Amino acid sequence: MMRVLAIIAILVTVSFACGSISAQAKDAPLPKPFWQKSIEGRGDNEESAKRDALREAAKLAEGLRQQQKPFFDVFAINEENVGRFLQPESSKAGDDLKIKLGEKEEIFKTWVINLRTDTDRTLRAEERSVLAGCVTAFLALVVAIGFGYVRIDEYTRQRYTTILRIAGAGILAVVLAGAWFFFQSW
C-alpha cells in the first residue's frame, strides 16, 4: 500500500513539474506580409456587403494556403467555410460609404470581418495549462493526505485511527472547498 501511494505521489509530482504547455501542438507560422487583421466588404445592402467580405476573406485564405509548403487541404476554402471557421462573432456592419457619381450620391454599406490572431490560441493554451496544473495540484494534495494518514496511523500503531480519519476528512474538505472557491472565481 505504501509503495503504491509513493509511486502515485511521484507520478503526480512529475506530471505537475513537467507541465502541459510544452505539449501543445504548434501551427506552421503564417506568412507575415500577407496577413490582415480585418477584411472589409462593400455592397448595396448589408447582406451583399457581408457576402463581399466573405468572398475577400476566402481569397485571402486561399492565398495563404497557396503559400504553405506543402499545402494544407483540411477543408475547401469557400465563402461558407470561411464564414463557419474563420469568422468570429466580432464581425459587424461598418460605416456607410457615400460615393458621388456625377451629380448623384450613392450610399454603400460595409461589413467588417475581424480575423482571429494567434493570441486567442495562446490564451486558450494558458487557461488549459492553468486548469491542468490546478487539477494536478489537487490530486497531489489528495495523495499527500492519504500518504500522511497511512504513515501516521502506522506510526501510532492504529491507536488514533478514528481521530486521524476525521482529521484527514477535514483536511480533504478544506482542500475541496478551496478548489471550489478557486474555480468559482475563475
C-alpha positions in Angstrom: 0.0 0.0 0.0 2.8 2.4 0.9 4.7 1.7 -2.3 1.6 2.3 -4.4 0.9 5.6 -2.7 4.6 6.6 -3.1 4.5 5.7 -6.8 1.3 7.7 -7.4 2.8 10.7 -5.5 5.9 10.6 -7.6 3.9 10.3 -10.9 1.7 13.2 -9.9 4.7 15.3 -8.9 6.5 14.5 -12.2 3.4 15.4 -14.3 3.0 18.6 -12.3 6.6 19.6 -12.7 6.7 18.9 -16.4 3.6 20.9 -17.2 1.5 20.7 -20.3 2.3 24.0 -22.1 5.2 22.4 -24.0 2.9 19.6 -25.2 0.8 22.0 -27.2 0.9 21.4 -30.9 2.4 24.3 -32.8 1.0 25.5 -36.0 3.1 26.4 -39.0 3.8 30.1 -38.9 1.6 32.1 -41.3 3.4 34.4 -43.8 3.7 37.8 -42.2 3.3 40.3 -45.0 0.1 38.8 -46.3 -1.9 38.5 -43.1 -4.5 41.1 -42.3 -6.4 41.6 -39.0 -9.6 42.7 -40.6 -11.3 42.5 -44.0 -13.9 45.0 -45.3 -16.6 44.1 -47.8 -18.8 46.6 -49.7 -22.3 46.3 -51.2 -25.7 47.9 -51.8 -27.1 46.4 -48.6 -25.7 44.7 -45.5 -26.2 41.2 -46.9 -24.3 41.9 -50.1 -21.6 43.7 -48.1 -21.3 40.6 -45.9 -21.1 38.3 -48.9 -18.4 40.5 -50.4 -16.4 40.4 -47.1 -16.7 36.6 -47.0 -15.5 36.4 -50.6 -12.5 38.6 -49.8 -11.7 36.5 -46.8 -11.9 33.4 -48.9 -9.4 34.9 -51.4 -7.1 35.8 -48.5 -7.3 32.3 -47.1 -6.7 30.7 -50.5 -3.6 33.0 -51.0 -2.3 31.9 -47.6 -3.0 28.3 -48.4 -1.1 28.6 -51.7 2.0 30.0 -49.8 2.1 27.0 -47.4 4.5 24.2 -48.4 3.1 21.6 -48.6 -0.5 22.8 -49.0 -2.9 22.0 -46.1 -6.1 20.7 -47.6 -8.1 20.3 -44.4 -11.3 21.9 -45.8 -12.3 23.5 -49.1 -11.8 27.3 -49.0 -15.0 28.9 -50.0 -17.4 31.6 -48.5 -19.4 29.0 -46.5 -16.3 27.5 -44.8 -14.7 30.9 -44.2 -17.9 32.1 -42.6 -18.1 29.0 -40.4 -14.4 28.6 -39.4 -12.6 31.9 -39.7 -15.3 34.5 -39.0 -15.7 35.2 -35.3 -18.6 36.8 -33.6 -16.9 40.2 -33.8 -17.8 40.8 -37.4 -20.1 43.7 -37.7 -21.5 46.3 -40.0 -19.1 49.1 -40.8 -19.7 52.8 -41.6 -21.7 53.7 -44.7 -19.7 54.9 -47.7 -21.0 57.9 -49.6 -19.7 58.0 -53.1 -20.5 60.8 -55.5 -21.1 59.6 -59.1 -21.6 62.7 -61.2 -24.4 64.6 -59.6 -25.9 61.5 -57.9 -24.7 60.4 -54.5 -24.6 56.6 -53.9 -24.6 55.1 -50.4 -22.8 51.7 -50.0 -22.9 49.5 -46.9 -19.8 48.0 -45.5 -19.2 44.8 -43.5 -16.0 44.3 -41.4 -14.7 40.8 -40.5 -12.1 40.8 -37.8 -10.0 37.7 -38.2 -8.6 35.8 -35.2 -5.0 36.1 -34.4 -2.6 33.7 -32.5 -3.3 35.5 -29.2 -6.7 33.7 -29.0 -4.9 30.3 -29.2 -2.2 31.4 -26.8 -4.8 32.5 -24.2 -6.7 29.2 -24.5 -3.5 27.2 -24.1 -2.6 29.2 -21.0 -6.0 28.7 -19.5 -5.9 25.0 -20.1 -2.4 24.7 -18.7 -3.5 26.5 -15.5 -6.5 24.2 -15.2 -4.3 21.1 -15.7 -1.9 22.4 -13.1 -4.7 23.0 -10.6 -6.2 19.6 -11.1 -2.7 18.0 -10.7 -2.0 20.0 -7.6 -5.4 18.9 -6.2 -4.6 15.3 -6.9 -1.2 15.7 -5.3 -2.8 17.1 -2.2 -5.2 14.2 -2.0 -2.4 11.7 -2.4 -0.3 13.5 0.2 -3.2 13.4 2.7 -3.7 9.7 2.1 0.0 9.1 2.4 0.3 11.1 5.6 -2.8 9.3 7.1 -1.2 5.9 6.4 2.2 7.0 7.8 0.8 8.5 11.0 -1.6 5.6 11.5 1.2 3.1 11.2 3.5 5.2 13.5 0.8 5.3 16.2 0.1 1.6 15.8 -3.6 2.2 15.0 -4.3 3.8 18.3 -5.7 7.1 16.8 -7.3 5.7 13.7 -10.7 7.3 14.2 -9.2 10.7 15.0 -6.8 10.5 12.0 -9.7 9.6 9.7 -11.7 12.6 11.0 -8.7 14.9 10.6 -8.0 13.5 7.1 -11.6 14.1 6.1 -11.5 17.6 7.5 -8.3 18.4 5.5 -9.8 16.9 2.4 -13.0 19.0 2.9 -10.8 22.2 3.3 -9.0 21.3 0.1 -12.2 20.7 -1.8 -13.7 24.0 -0.5 -10.6 25.8 -1.6 -10.7 24.2 -5.1 -14.5 25.0 -5.3 -13.9 28.7 -4.4 -10.9 28.9 -6.8 -12.9 27.6 -9.8 -15.9 29.7 -8.9 -13.8 32.9 -9.1 -12.0 31.6 -12.3 
